[in-house]
Amino acid sequence: MVRATYRFREHTLTPAPDDEPTSSALACKGCGEASEPSTDATDGTAWAADHLKANPGHLTYREIITRSYRFKPGAWQ
Ligand SMILES: [Zn+2]
């Protein structure tokens, strides 16, 4: 019988905007179309305003945020 011992290390998950900048996009809930992700949140609202002009019935949207995270290794247990 093989017995193995595993050691675990504490890790802390923290936002890592240096790995990938945080970006957001707006998506229309009516048809699923979405703006390009942008680091400037106002880009999405401008896209939604244009989308509403082109599609007068499309009144509901959701914001999709992409935020990078990274585990930072800590002490061995
Ligand atoms: Zn739409």
N, CA, C, O and the ligand as a Tripos MOL2 file, in Angstrom:
@<TRIPOS>MOLECULE
protein
  309   307    78     0     0
PROTEIN
NO_CHARGES

@<TRIPOS>ATOM
      1 N           0.8490   -1.1960    0.0000 N.3       1 MET1
      2 CA          0.0000    0.0000    0.0000 C.3       1 MET1
      3 C           0.8860    1.2480    0.0000 C.2       1 MET1
      4 O           1.7860    1.3980    0.8270 O.2       1 MET1
      5 N           0.6070    2.1220   -0.9390 N.am      2 VAL2
      6 CA          1.3970    3.3620   -1.0390 C.3       2 VAL2
      7 C           0.7290    4.4440   -0.2060 C.2       2 VAL2
      8 O          -0.4660    4.7110   -0.3360 O.2       2 VAL2
      9 N           1.5160    5.0440    0.6330 N.am      3 ARG3
     10 CA          0.9730    6.1560    1.4190 C.3       3 ARG3
     11 C           1.6850    7.4370    0.9920 C.2       3 ARG3
     12 O           2.9090    7.4800    0.8750 O.2       3 ARG3
     13 N           0.9210    8.4300    0.7730 N.am      4 ALA4
     14 CA          1.5090    9.7060    0.3500 C.3       4 ALA4
     15 C           1.1540   10.7870    1.3600 C.2       4 ALA4
     16 O           0.0700   10.8030    1.9430 O.2       4 ALA4
     17 N           2.0800   11.6590    1.5370 N.am      5 THR5
     18 CA          1.8220   12.8000    2.4120 C.3       5 THR5
     19 C           1.7620   14.0520    1.5390 C.2       5 THR5
     20 O           2.6690   14.3210    0.7520 O.2       5 THR5
     21 N           0.7120   14.7880    1.6880 N.am      6 TYR6
     22 CA          0.5680   16.0280    0.9350 C.3       6 TYR6
     23 C           0.7060   17.2110    1.8720 C.2       6 TYR6
     24 O           0.1340   17.2440    2.9620 O.2       6 TYR6
     25 N           1.4700   18.1640    1.4210 N.am      7 ARG7
     26 CA          1.5570   19.4020    2.1910 C.3       7 ARG7
     27 C           0.7420   20.4670    1.4670 C.2       7 ARG7
     28 O           0.7460   20.5440    0.2380 O.2       7 ARG7
     29 N           0.0630   21.2640    2.2300 N.am      8 PHE8
     30 CA         -0.7600   22.2990    1.6410 C.3       8 PHE8
     31 C          -0.2230   23.6700    2.0270 C.2       8 PHE8
     32 O           0.3310   23.8760    3.1070 O.2       8 PHE8
     33 N          -0.4080   24.5600    1.1290 N.am      9 ARG9
     34 CA          0.0710   25.9060    1.3390 C.3       9 ARG9
     35 C          -1.1310   26.8390    1.3050 C.2       9 ARG9
     36 O          -2.0110   26.7130    0.4540 O.2       9 ARG9
     37 N          -1.1510   27.7650    2.2320 N.am     10 GLU10
     38 CA         -2.2380   28.7490    2.2150 C.3      10 GLU10
     39 C          -2.0740   29.6500    0.9990 C.2      10 GLU10
     40 O          -0.9740   30.0960    0.6740 O.2      10 GLU10
     41 N          -3.1800   29.9020    0.3480 N.am     11 HIS11
     42 CA         -3.1680   30.8450   -0.7660 C.3      11 HIS11
     43 C          -4.2650   31.8760   -0.5460 C.2      11 HIS11
     44 O          -5.3320   31.5680   -0.0150 O.2      11 HIS11
     45 N          -3.9900   33.0720   -0.9540 N.am     12 THR12
     46 CA         -4.9860   34.1330   -0.8500 C.3      12 THR12
     47 C          -5.3250   34.6100   -2.2540 C.2      12 THR12
     48 O          -4.4430   34.9640   -3.0360 O.2      12 THR12
     49 N          -6.5950   34.6130   -2.5550 N.am     13 LEU13
     50 CA         -7.0430   35.0420   -3.8840 C.3      13 LEU13
     51 C          -7.2640   36.5540   -3.8640 C.2      13 LEU13
     52 O          -8.0500   37.0730   -3.0710 O.2      13 LEU13
     53 N          -6.5580   37.2390   -4.7440 N.am     14 THR14
     54 CA         -6.6860   38.6990   -4.7770 C.3      14 THR14
     55 C          -6.8610   39.1690   -6.2200 C.2      14 THR14
     56 O          -6.3620   38.5310   -7.1470 O.2      14 THR14
     57 N          -7.5680   40.2810   -6.4080 N.am     15 PRO15
     58 CA         -7.6980   40.8460   -7.7500 C.3      15 PRO15
     59 C          -6.3130   41.1530   -8.3230 C.2      15 PRO15
     60 O          -5.4260   41.6170   -7.6060 O.2      15 PRO15
     61 N          -6.1380   40.8930   -9.6130 N.am     16 ALA16
     62 CA         -4.8360   41.0940  -10.2660 C.3      16 ALA16
     63 C          -5.0070   41.9260  -11.5330 C.2      16 ALA16
     64 O          -4.8990   41.4040  -12.6420 O.2      16 ALA16
     65 N          -5.2740   43.2210  -11.3660 N.am     17 PRO17
     66 CA         -5.4930   44.0620  -12.5490 C.3      17 PRO17
     67 C          -4.2530   44.2090  -13.4190 C.2      17 PRO17
     68 O          -4.3570   44.6160  -14.5770 O.2      17 PRO17
     69 N          -3.0550   43.8780  -12.8670 N.am     18 ASP18
     70 CA         -1.8390   43.9590  -13.6930 C.3      18 ASP18
     71 C          -1.7660   42.8010  -14.6870 C.2      18 ASP18
     72 O          -1.1520   42.9370  -15.7450 O.2      18 ASP18
     73 N          -2.3900   41.6560  -14.3580 N.am     19 ASP19
     74 CA         -2.4080   40.5170  -15.2830 C.3      19 ASP19
     75 C          -3.2660   40.8310  -16.5030 C.2      19 ASP19
     76 O          -2.9230   40.4950  -17.6370 O.2      19 ASP19
     77 N          -4.3760   41.4790  -16.2380 N.am     20 GLU20
     78 CA         -5.3500   41.7880  -17.2960 C.3      20 GLU20
     79 C          -6.1980   42.9280  -16.7470 C.2      20 GLU20
     80 O          -6.7670   42.7980  -15.6630 O.2      20 GLU20
     81 N          -6.2950   44.0280  -17.4590 N.am     21 PRO21
     82 CA         -7.0810   45.1320  -16.9200 C.3      21 PRO21
     83 C          -8.5520   44.7520  -16.7640 C.2      21 PRO21
     84 O          -9.1010   44.0190  -17.5860 O.2      21 PRO21
     85 N          -9.1760   45.2490  -15.7190 N.am     22 THR22
     86 CA        -10.6000   45.0120  -15.5110 C.3      22 THR22
     87 C         -11.3750   45.7000  -16.6290 C.2      22 THR22
     88 O         -11.1150   46.8590  -16.9550 O.2      22 THR22
     89 N         -12.3180   44.9850  -17.2080 N.am     23 SER23
     90 CA        -13.0950   45.5600  -18.3010 C.3      23 SER23
     91 C         -14.5700   45.2360  -18.0930 C.2      23 SER23
     92 O         -14.9270   44.3130  -17.3610 O.2      23 SER23
     93 N         -15.4120   46.0190  -18.7550 N.am     24 SER24
     94 CA        -16.8400   45.7530  -18.6660 C.3      24 SER24
     95 C         -17.4610   45.8930  -20.0510 C.2      24 SER24
     96 O         -16.9490   46.6010  -20.9180 O.2      24 SER24
     97 N         -18.5580   45.2080  -20.2260 N.am     25 ALA25
     98 CA        -19.3140   45.2800  -21.4700 C.3      25 ALA25
     99 C         -20.7880   45.2900  -21.0910 C.2      25 ALA25
    100 O         -21.1700   44.7610  -20.0470 O.2      25 ALA25
    101 N         -21.6000   45.8830  -21.9270 N.am     26 LEU26
    102 CA        -23.0470   45.8200  -21.7110 C.3      26 LEU26
    103 C         -23.6390   44.8730  -22.7380 C.2      26 LEU26
    104 O         -23.2720   44.8980  -23.9120 O.2      26 LEU26
    105 N         -24.5600   44.0380  -22.2780 N.am     27 ALA27
    106 CA        -25.2310   43.1010  -23.1650 C.3      27 ALA27
    107 C         -26.7300   43.3700  -23.1110 C.2      27 ALA27
    108 O         -27.2920   43.6150  -22.0430 O.2      27 ALA27
    109 N         -27.3620   43.3230  -24.2690 N.am     28 CYS28
    110 CA        -28.8090   43.4890  -24.3570 C.3      28 CYS28
    111 C         -29.4800   42.1900  -23.9180 C.2      28 CYS28
    112 O         -29.1630   41.1160  -24.4310 O.2      28 CYS28
    113 N         -30.4090   42.2940  -22.9670 N.am     29 LYS29
    114 CA        -31.1110   41.0880  -22.5230 C.3      29 LYS29
    115 C         -32.1670   40.6530  -23.5350 C.2      29 LYS29
    116 O         -32.6190   39.5080  -23.5140 O.2      29 LYS29
    117 N         -32.5570   41.5700  -24.4190 N.am     30 GLY30
    118 CA        -33.5800   41.2350  -25.3990 C.3      30 GLY30
    119 C         -33.0540   40.3220  -26.4880 C.2      30 GLY30
    120 O         -33.7020   39.3360  -26.8390 O.2      30 GLY30
    121 N         -31.8560   40.6470  -27.0400 N.am     31 CYS31
    122 CA        -31.3640   39.8950  -28.1930 C.3      31 CYS31
    123 C         -30.0040   39.2670  -27.9530 C.2      31 CYS31
    124 O         -29.5510   38.4680  -28.7730 O.2      31 CYS31
    125 N         -29.3340   39.6050  -26.8510 N.am     32 GLY32
    126 CA        -28.0540   38.9790  -26.5470 C.3      32 GLY32
    127 C         -26.8520   39.6670  -27.1450 C.2      32 GLY32
    128 O         -25.7200   39.2870  -26.8430 O.2      32 GLY32
    129 N         -27.0560   40.6750  -27.9890 N.am     33 GLU33
    130 CA        -25.9040   41.4140  -28.5280 C.3      33 GLU33
    131 C         -25.1920   42.1330  -27.3970 C.2      33 GLU33
    132 O         -25.8130   42.5300  -26.4120 O.2      33 GLU33
    133 N         -23.8730   42.3000  -27.5470 N.am     34 ALA34
    134 CA        -23.1040   42.9430  -26.4870 C.3      34 ALA34
    135 C         -22.0800   43.8960  -27.0710 C.2      34 ALA34
    136 O         -21.6370   43.7380  -28.2080 O.2      34 ALA34
    137 N         -21.7150   44.8810  -26.2780 N.am     35 SER35
    138 CA        -20.6610   45.8010  -26.6860 C.3      35 SER35
    139 C         -19.3130   45.1070  -26.5590 C.2      35 SER35
    140 O         -19.2020   44.0760  -25.8960 O.2      35 SER35
    141 N         -18.2900   45.6700  -27.1930 N.am     36 GLU36
    142 CA        -16.9260   45.1700  -26.9930 C.3      36 GLU36
    143 C         -16.5190   45.4760  -25.5500 C.2      36 GLU36
    144 O         -16.8510   46.5420  -25.0320 O.2      36 GLU36
    145 N         -15.7970   44.5480  -24.8870 N.am     37 PRO37
    146 CA        -15.3090   44.8540  -23.5460 C.3      37 PRO37
    147 C         -14.3880   46.0770  -23.5800 C.2      37 PRO37
    148 O         -13.5870   46.2430  -24.5000 O.2      37 PRO37
    149 N         -14.5170   46.9110  -22.5790 N.am     38 SER38
    150 CA        -13.7060   48.1210  -22.5270 C.3      38 SER38
    151 C         -13.3330   48.4140  -21.0850 C.2      38 SER38
    152 O         -14.0670   48.0730  -20.1580 O.2      38 SER38
    153 N         -12.1830   49.0500  -20.9080 N.am     39 THR39
    154 CA        -11.7950   49.4470  -19.5550 C.3      39 THR39
    155 C         -12.5180   50.7250  -19.1460 C.2      39 THR39
    156 O         -12.4580   51.1260  -17.9840 O.2      39 THR39
    157 N         -13.1960   51.3600  -20.0830 N.am     40 ASP40
    158 CA        -13.9770   52.5610  -19.7830 C.3      40 ASP40
    159 C         -15.4590   52.1860  -19.7930 C.2      40 ASP40
    160 O         -16.0320   51.9180  -20.8490 O.2      40 ASP40
    161 N         -16.0790   52.1700  -18.6000 N.am     41 ALA41
    162 CA        -17.4590   51.6890  -18.4880 C.3      41 ALA41
    163 C         -18.4390   52.5260  -19.3070 C.2      41 ALA41
    164 O         -19.5050   52.0330  -19.6760 O.2      41 ALA41
    165 N         -18.1010   53.7780  -19.5970 N.am     42 THR42
    166 CA        -19.0390   54.6190  -20.3510 C.3      42 THR42
    167 C         -19.1510   54.1630  -21.7990 C.2      42 THR42
    168 O         -20.1380   54.4770  -22.4640 O.2      42 THR42
    169 N         -18.1370   53.4130  -22.3140 N.am     43 ASP43
    170 CA        -18.2290   52.8900  -23.6800 C.3      43 ASP43
    171 C         -19.4670   52.0020  -23.8220 C.2      43 ASP43
    172 O         -20.1600   52.0410  -24.8380 O.2      43 ASP43
    173 N         -19.7330   51.2000  -22.7830 N.am     44 GLY44
    174 CA        -20.8750   50.2920  -22.8190 C.3      44 GLY44
    175 C         -22.1950   51.0420  -22.8120 C.2      44 GLY44
    176 O         -23.1330   50.6600  -23.5120 O.2      44 GLY44
    177 N         -22.2730   52.1010  -22.0290 N.am     45 THR45
    178 CA        -23.5350   52.8390  -21.9730 C.3      45 THR45
    179 C         -23.7820   53.5670  -23.2960 C.2      45 THR45
    180 O         -24.9280   53.7020  -23.7230 O.2      45 THR45
    181 N         -22.7060   54.0400  -23.9490 N.am     46 ALA46
    182 CA        -22.8610   54.6720  -25.2660 C.3      46 ALA46
    183 C         -23.3470   53.6360  -26.2810 C.2      46 ALA46
    184 O         -24.2100   53.9200  -27.1120 O.2      46 ALA46
    185 N         -22.7790   52.4350  -26.1980 N.am     47 TRP47
    186 CA        -23.2200   51.3610  -27.1090 C.3      47 TRP47
    187 C         -24.6990   51.0530  -26.8820 C.2      47 TRP47
    188 O         -25.4520   50.8780  -27.8400 O.2      47 TRP47
    189 N         -25.1220   50.9870  -25.5960 N.am     48 ALA48
    190 CA        -26.5160   50.6610  -25.2800 C.3      48 ALA48
    191 C         -27.4560   51.7350  -25.8170 C.2      48 ALA48
    192 O         -28.5390   51.4210  -26.3110 O.2      48 ALA48
    193 N         -27.0490   52.9940  -25.7230 N.am     49 ALA49
    194 CA        -27.8890   54.0780  -26.2460 C.3      49 ALA49
    195 C         -28.0670   53.9330  -27.7520 C.2      49 ALA49
    196 O         -29.1700   54.0990  -28.2720 O.2      49 ALA49
    197 N         -26.9690   53.6200  -28.4550 N.am     50 ASP50
    198 CA        -27.0640   53.4000  -29.9050 C.3      50 ASP50
    199 C         -27.9340   52.1780  -30.2180 C.2      50 ASP50
    200 O         -28.7260   52.1790  -31.1600 O.2      50 ASP50
    201 N         -27.7590   51.1290  -29.3910 N.am     51 HIS51
    202 CA        -28.5160   49.8870  -29.6180 C.3      51 HIS51
    203 C         -30.0140   50.1490  -29.4390 C.2      51 HIS51
    204 O         -30.8380   49.6260  -30.1910 O.2      51 HIS51
    205 N         -30.3540   50.9560  -28.4460 N.am     52 LEU52
    206 CA        -31.7650   51.2920  -28.2250 C.3      52 LEU52
    207 C         -32.3340   52.0930  -29.3940 C.2      52 LEU52
    208 O         -33.4730   51.8790  -29.8100 O.2      52 LEU52
    209 N         -31.5200   53.0250  -29.9210 N.am     53 LYS53
    210 CA        -31.9700   53.8040  -31.0810 C.3      53 LYS53
    211 C         -32.2910   52.8920  -32.2590 C.2      53 LYS53
    212 O         -33.2870   53.0900  -32.9550 O.2      53 LYS53
    213 N         -31.4380   51.8920  -32.4760 N.am     54 ALA54
    214 CA        -31.6270   50.9670  -33.6060 C.3      54 ALA54
    215 C         -32.7190   49.9370  -33.3250 C.2      54 ALA54
    216 O         -33.3340   49.4000  -34.2470 O.2      54 ALA54
    217 N         -32.9520   49.6670  -32.0280 N.am     55 ASN55
    218 CA        -33.9170   48.6190  -31.6320 C.3      55 ASN55
    219 C         -34.7880   49.1560  -30.5000 C.2      55 ASN55
    220 O         -34.5320   48.8670  -29.3300 O.2      55 ASN55
    221 N         -35.8200   49.9390  -30.8410 N.am     56 PRO56
    222 CA        -36.5790   50.6680  -29.8070 C.3      56 PRO56
    223 C         -37.1820   49.8000  -28.7050 C.2      56 PRO56
    224 O         -37.4590   50.3090  -27.6190 O.2      56 PRO56
    225 N         -37.3910   48.5130  -28.9470 N.am     57 GLY57
    226 CA        -37.9800   47.6700  -27.9150 C.3      57 GLY57
    227 C         -36.9800   47.1020  -26.9190 C.2      57 GLY57
    228 O         -37.3770   46.4830  -25.9320 O.2      57 GLY57
    229 N         -35.6800   47.3030  -27.1650 N.am     58 HIS58
    230 CA        -34.6580   46.6350  -26.3600 C.3      58 HIS58
    231 C         -34.2620   47.5270  -25.1760 C.2      58 HIS58
    232 O         -33.3540   48.3530  -25.2700 O.2      58 HIS58
    233 N         -34.9760   47.3290  -24.0580 N.am     59 LEU59
    234 CA        -34.8610   48.2590  -22.9220 C.3      59 LEU59
    235 C         -34.0510   47.7230  -21.7580 C.2      59 LEU59
    236 O         -33.7100   48.4840  -20.8520 O.2      59 LEU59
    237 N         -33.7290   46.4270  -21.7520 N.am     60 THR60
    238 CA        -33.0490   45.8700  -20.5800 C.3      60 THR60
    239 C         -31.6640   45.3350  -20.9510 C.2      60 THR60
    240 O         -31.4870   44.7040  -21.9930 O.2      60 THR60
    241 N         -30.6920   45.5980  -20.0850 N.am     61 TYR61
    242 CA        -29.2830   45.2760  -20.3480 C.3      61 TYR61
    243 C         -28.6640   44.6980  -19.0870 C.2      61 TYR61
    244 O         -29.1830   44.8720  -17.9840 O.2      61 TYR61
    245 N         -27.5450   44.0080  -19.2680 N.am     62 ARG62
    246 CA        -26.7650   43.5830  -18.1120 C.3      62 ARG62
    247 C         -25.3100   43.9460  -18.3650 C.2      62 ARG62
    248 O         -24.8200   43.8990  -19.4930 O.2      62 ARG62
    249 N         -24.6270   44.3150  -17.2660 N.am     63 GLU63
    250 CA        -23.2040   44.6360  -17.3710 C.3      63 GLU63
    251 C         -22.4070   43.3790  -17.0640 C.2      63 GLU63
    252 O         -22.6550   42.7030  -16.0650 O.2      63 GLU63
    253 N         -21.4510   43.0710  -17.9260 N.am     64 ILE64
    254 CA        -20.5900   41.8990  -17.7430 C.3      64 ILE64
    255 C         -19.1900   42.4180  -17.4200 C.2      64 ILE64
    256 O         -18.5460   43.0710  -18.2410 O.2      64 ILE64
    257 N         -18.7440   42.1160  -16.2200 N.am     65 ILE65
    258 CA        -17.4430   42.6150  -15.7710 C.3      65 ILE65
    259 C         -16.4240   41.4760  -15.8120 C.2      65 ILE65
    260 O         -16.6850   40.3830  -15.3080 O.2      65 ILE65
    261 N         -15.2770   41.7360  -16.4080 N.am     66 THR66
    262 CA        -14.1700   40.7740  -16.4140 C.3      66 THR66
    263 C         -13.0870   41.3130  -15.4870 C.2      66 THR66
    264 O         -12.5050   42.3680  -15.7380 O.2      66 THR66
    265 N         -12.8240   40.5620  -14.4000 N.am     67 ARG67
    266 CA        -11.8320   41.0050  -13.4190 C.3      67 ARG67
    267 C         -10.8810   39.8340  -13.1580 C.2      67 ARG67
    268 O         -11.3030   38.7440  -12.7710 O.2      67 ARG67
    269 N          -9.6230   40.0780  -13.3730 N.am     68 SER68
    270 CA         -8.6140   39.0360  -13.2270 C.3      68 SER68
    271 C          -8.2600   38.8430  -11.7480 C.2      68 SER68
    272 O          -8.1550   39.8050  -10.9860 O.2      68 SER68
    273 N          -8.0790   37.5690  -11.3630 N.am     69 TYR69
    274 CA         -7.6790   37.2460   -9.9830 C.3      69 TYR69
    275 C          -6.4630   36.3430  -10.0190 C.2      69 TYR69
    276 O          -6.2320   35.6370  -11.0010 O.2      69 TYR69
    277 N          -5.6910   36.3660   -8.9570 N.am     70 ARG70
    278 CA         -4.5200   35.4970   -8.8590 C.3      70 ARG70
    279 C          -4.3630   35.0510   -7.4030 C.2      70 ARG70
    280 O          -4.5270   35.8380   -6.4710 O.2      70 ARG70
    281 N          -4.0390   33.7530   -7.2340 N.am     71 PHE71
    282 CA         -3.7160   33.2490   -5.9040 C.3      71 PHE71
    283 C          -2.2990   33.6490   -5.5470 C.2      71 PHE71
    284 O          -1.3730   33.4530   -6.3340 O.2      71 PHE71
    285 N          -2.1330   34.2070   -4.3650 N.am     72 LYS72
    286 CA         -0.8060   34.5220   -3.8570 C.3      72 LYS72
    287 C          -0.4430   33.4590   -2.8360 C.2      72 LYS72
    288 O          -1.1720   33.2720   -1.8620 O.2      72 LYS72
    289 N           0.6900   32.7440   -3.0390 N.am     73 PRO73
    290 CA          1.0710   31.7080   -2.0840 C.3      73 PRO73
    291 C           1.4480   32.2990   -0.7280 C.2      73 PRO73
    292 O           2.0710   33.3570   -0.6480 O.2      73 PRO73
    293 N           1.0640   31.6030    0.3190 N.am     74 GLY74
    294 CA          1.3870   32.0370    1.6680 C.3      74 GLY74
    295 C           2.1750   30.9690    2.4030 C.2      74 GLY74
    296 O           2.9930   30.2690    1.8060 O.2      74 GLY74
    297 N           1.9320   30.8470    3.6830 N.am     75 ALA75
    298 CA          2.7140   29.9130    4.5300 C.3      75 ALA75
    299 C           2.3230   28.4660    4.2560 C.2      75 ALA75
    300 O           1.1690   28.1720    3.9440 O.2      75 ALA75
    301 N           3.2940   27.5700    4.3750 N.am     76 TRP76
    302 CA          3.0120   26.1290    4.3420 C.3      76 TRP76
    303 C           2.3260   25.7390    5.6090 C.2      76 TRP76
    304 O           2.5970   26.3040    6.6680 O.2      76 TRP76
    305 N           1.4150   24.7540    5.5180 N.am     77 GLN77
    306 CA          0.7280   24.2850    6.7220 C.3      77 GLN77
    307 C           1.2980   22.9640    7.1630 C.2      77 GLN77
    308 O           0.8510   22.4010    8.1620 O.2      77 GLN77
    309 ZN        -30.9970   44.0790  -28.3350 Zn       78 ZN78
@<TRIPOS>BOND
     1     1     2 1
     2     2     3 1
     3     3     4 2
     4     3     5 am
     5     5     6 1
     6     6     7 1
     7     7     8 2
     8     7     9 am
     9     9    10 1
    10    10    11 1
    11    11    12 2
    12    11    13 am
    13    13    14 1
    14    14    15 1
    15    15    16 2
    16    15    17 am
    17    17    18 1
    18    18    19 1
    19    19    20 2
    20    19    21 am
    21    21    22 1
    22    22    23 1
    23    23    24 2
    24    23    25 am
    25    25    26 1
    26    26    27 1
    27    27    28 2
    28    27    29 am
    29    29    30 1
    30    30    31 1
    31    31    32 2
    32    31    33 am
    33    33    34 1
    34    34    35 1
    35    35    36 2
    36    35    37 am
    37    37    38 1
    38    38    39 1
    39    39    40 2
    40    39    41 am
    41    41    42 1
    42    42    43 1
    43    43    44 2
    44    43    45 am
    45    45    46 1
    46    46    47 1
    47    47    48 2
    48    47    49 am
    49    49    50 1
    50    50    51 1
    51    51    52 2
    52    51    53 am
    53    53    54 1
    54    54    55 1
    55    55    56 2
    56    55    57 am
    57    57    58 1
    58    58    59 1
    59    59    60 2
    60    59    61 am
    61    61    62 1
    62    62    63 1
    63    63    64 2
    64    63    65 am
    65    65    66 1
    66    66    67 1
    67    67    68 2
    68    67    69 am
    69    69    70 1
    70    70    71 1
    71    71    72 2
    72    71    73 am
    73    73    74 1
    74    74    75 1
    75    75    76 2
    76    75    77 am
    77    77    78 1
    78    78    79 1
    79    79    80 2
    80    79    81 am
    81    81    82 1
    82    82    83 1
    83    83    84 2
    84    83    85 am
    85    85    86 1
    86    86    87 1
    87    87    88 2
    88    87    89 am
    89    89    90 1
    90    90    91 1
    91    91    92 2
    92    91    93 am
    93    93    94 1
    94    94    95 1
    95    95    96 2
    96    95    97 am
    97    97    98 1
    98    98    99 1
    99    99   100 2
   100    99   101 am
   101   101   102 1
   102   102   103 1
   103   103   104 2
   104   103   105 am
   105   105   106 1
   106   106   107 1
   107   107   108 2
   108   107   109 am
   109   109   110 1
   110   110   111 1
   111   111   112 2
   112   111   113 am
   113   113   114 1
   114   114   115 1
   115   115   116 2
   116   115   117 am
   117   117   118 1
   118   118   119 1
   119   119   120 2
   120   119   121 am
   121   121   122 1
   122   122   123 1
   123   123   124 2
   124   123   125 am
   125   125   126 1
   126   126   127 1
   127   127   128 2
   128   127   129 am
   129   129   130 1
   130   130   131 1
   131   131   132 2
   132   131   133 am
   133   133   134 1
   134   134   135 1
   135   135   136 2
   136   135   137 am
   137   137   138 1
   138   138   139 1
   139   139   140 2
   140   139   141 am
   141   141   142 1
   142   142   143 1
   143   143   144 2
   144   143   145 am
   145   145   146 1
   146   146   147 1
   147   147   148 2
   148   147   149 am
   149   149   150 1
   150   150   151 1
   151   151   152 2
   152   151   153 am
   153   153   154 1
   154   154   155 1
   155   155   156 2
   156   155   157 am
   157   157   158 1
   158   158   159 1
   159   159   160 2
   160   159   161 am
   161   161   162 1
   162   162   163 1
   163   163   164 2
   164   163   165 am
   165   165   166 1
   166   166   167 1
   167   167   168 2
   168   167   169 am
   169   169   170 1
   170   170   171 1
   171   171   172 2
   172   171   173 am
   173   173   174 1
   174   174   175 1
   175   175   176 2
   176   175   177 am
   177   177   178 1
   178   178   179 1
   179   179   180 2
   180   179   181 am
   181   181   182 1
   182   182   183 1
   183   183   184 2
   184   183   185 am
   185   185   186 1
   186   186   187 1
   187   187   188 2
   188   187   189 am
   189   189   190 1
   190   190   191 1
   191   191   192 2
   192   191   193 am
   193   193   194 1
   194   194   195 1
   195   195   196 2
   196   195   197 am
   197   197   198 1
   198   198   199 1
   199   199   200 2
   200   199   201 am
   201   201   202 1
   202   202   203 1
   203   203   204 2
   204   203   205 am
   205   205   206 1
   206   206   207 1
   207   207   208 2
   208   207   209 am
   209   209   210 1
   210   210   211 1
   211   211   212 2
   212   211   213 am
   213   213   214 1
   214   214   215 1
   215   215   216 2
   216   215   217 am
   217   217   218 1
   218   218   219 1
   219   219   220 2
   220   219   221 am
   221   221   222 1
   222   222   223 1
   223   223   224 2
   224   223   225 am
   225   225   226 1
   226   226   227 1
   227   227   228 2
   228   227   229 am
   229   229   230 1
   230   230   231 1
   231   231   232 2
   232   231   233 am
   233   233   234 1
   234   234   235 1
   235   235   236 2
   236   235   237 am
   237   237   238 1
   238   238   239 1
   239   239   240 2
   240   239   241 am
   241   241   242 1
   242   242   243 1
   243   243   244 2
   244   243   245 am
   245   245   246 1
   246   246   247 1
   247   247   248 2
   248   247   249 am
   249   249   250 1
   250   250   251 1
   251   251   252 2
   252   251   253 am
   253   253   254 1
   254   254   255 1
   255   255   256 2
   256   255   257 am
   257   257   258 1
   258   258   259 1
   259   259   260 2
   260   259   261 am
   261   261   262 1
   262   262   263 1
   263   263   264 2
   264   263   265 am
   265   265   266 1
   266   266   267 1
   267   267   268 2
   268   267   269 am
   269   269   270 1
   270   270   271 1
   271   271   272 2
   272   271   273 am
   273   273   274 1
   274   274   275 1
   275   275   276 2
   276   275   277 am
   277   277   278 1
   278   278   279 1
   279   279   280 2
   280   279   281 am
   281   281   282 1
   282   282   283 1
   283   283   284 2
   284   283   285 am
   285   285   286 1
   286   286   287 1
   287   287   288 2
   288   287   289 am
   289   289   290 1
   290   290   291 1
   291   291   292 2
   292   291   293 am
   293   293   294 1
   294   294   295 1
   295   295   296 2
   296   295   297 am
   297   297   298 1
   298   298   299 1
   299   299   300 2
   300   299   301 am
   301   301   302 1
   302   302   303 1
   303   303   304 2
   304   303   305 am
   305   305   306 1
   306   306   307 1
   307   307   308 2
@<TRIPOS>SUBSTRUCTURE
     1 MET1         2 RESIDUE 1 A MET
     2 VAL2         6 RESIDUE 1 A VAL
     3 ARG3        10 RESIDUE 1 A ARG
     4 ALA4        14 RESIDUE 1 A ALA
     5 THR5        18 RESIDUE 1 A THR
     6 TYR6        22 RESIDUE 1 A TYR
     7 ARG7        26 RESIDUE 1 A ARG
     8 PHE8        30 RESIDUE 1 A PHE
     9 ARG9        34 RESIDUE 1 A ARG
    10 GLU10       38 RESIDUE 1 A GLU
    11 HIS11       42 RESIDUE 1 A HIS
    12 THR12       46 RESIDUE 1 A THR
    13 LEU13       50 RESIDUE 1 A LEU
    14 THR14       54 RESIDUE 1 A THR
    15 PRO15       58 RESIDUE 1 A PRO
    16 ALA16       62 RESIDUE 1 A ALA
    17 PRO17       66 RESIDUE 1 A PRO
    18 ASP18       70 RESIDUE 1 A ASP
    19 ASP19       74 RESIDUE 1 A ASP
    20 GLU20       78 RESIDUE 1 A GLU
    21 PRO21       82 RESIDUE 1 A PRO
    22 THR22       86 RESIDUE 1 A THR
    23 SER23       90 RESIDUE 1 A SER
    24 SER24       94 RESIDUE 1 A SER
    25 ALA25       98 RESIDUE 1 A ALA
    26 LEU26      102 RESIDUE 1 A LEU
    27 ALA27      106 RESIDUE 1 A ALA
    28 CYS28      110 RESIDUE 1 A CYS
    29 LYS29      114 RESIDUE 1 A LYS
    30 GLY30      118 RESIDUE 1 A GLY
    31 CYS31      122 RESIDUE 1 A CYS
    32 GLY32      126 RESIDUE 1 A GLY
    33 GLU33      130 RESIDUE 1 A GLU
    34 ALA34      134 RESIDUE 1 A ALA
    35 SER35      138 RESIDUE 1 A SER
    36 GLU36      142 RESIDUE 1 A GLU
    37 PRO37      146 RESIDUE 1 A PRO
    38 SER38      150 RESIDUE 1 A SER
    39 THR39      154 RESIDUE 1 A THR
    40 ASP40      158 RESIDUE 1 A ASP
    41 ALA41      162 RESIDUE 1 A ALA
    42 THR42      166 RESIDUE 1 A THR
    43 ASP43      170 RESIDUE 1 A ASP
    44 GLY44      174 RESIDUE 1 A GLY
    45 THR45      178 RESIDUE 1 A THR
    46 ALA46      182 RESIDUE 1 A ALA
    47 TRP47      186 RESIDUE 1 A TRP
    48 ALA48      190 RESIDUE 1 A ALA
    49 ALA49      194 RESIDUE 1 A ALA
    50 ASP50      198 RESIDUE 1 A ASP
    51 HIS51      202 RESIDUE 1 A HIS
    52 LEU52      206 RESIDUE 1 A LEU
    53 LYS53      210 RESIDUE 1 A LYS
    54 ALA54      214 RESIDUE 1 A ALA
    55 ASN55      218 RESIDUE 1 A ASN
    56 PRO56      222 RESIDUE 1 A PRO
    57 GLY57      226 RESIDUE 1 A GLY
    58 HIS58      230 RESIDUE 1 A HIS
    59 LEU59      234 RESIDUE 1 A LEU
    60 THR60      238 RESIDUE 1 A THR
    61 TYR61      242 RESIDUE 1 A TYR
    62 ARG62      246 RESIDUE 1 A ARG
    63 GLU63      250 RESIDUE 1 A GLU
    64 ILE64      254 RESIDUE 1 A ILE
    65 ILE65      258 RESIDUE 1 A ILE
    66 THR66      262 RESIDUE 1 A THR
    67 ARG67      266 RESIDUE 1 A ARG
    68 SER68      270 RESIDUE 1 A SER
    69 TYR69      274 RESIDUE 1 A TYR
    70 ARG70      278 RESIDUE 1 A ARG
    71 PHE71      282 RESIDUE 1 A PHE
    72 LYS72      286 RESIDUE 1 A LYS
    73 PRO73      290 RESIDUE 1 A PRO
    74 GLY74      294 RESIDUE 1 A GLY
    75 ALA75      298 RESIDUE 1 A ALA
    76 TRP76      302 RESIDUE 1 A TRP
    77 GLN77      306 RESIDUE 1 A GLN
    78 ZN78       309 GROUP 0 **** ****
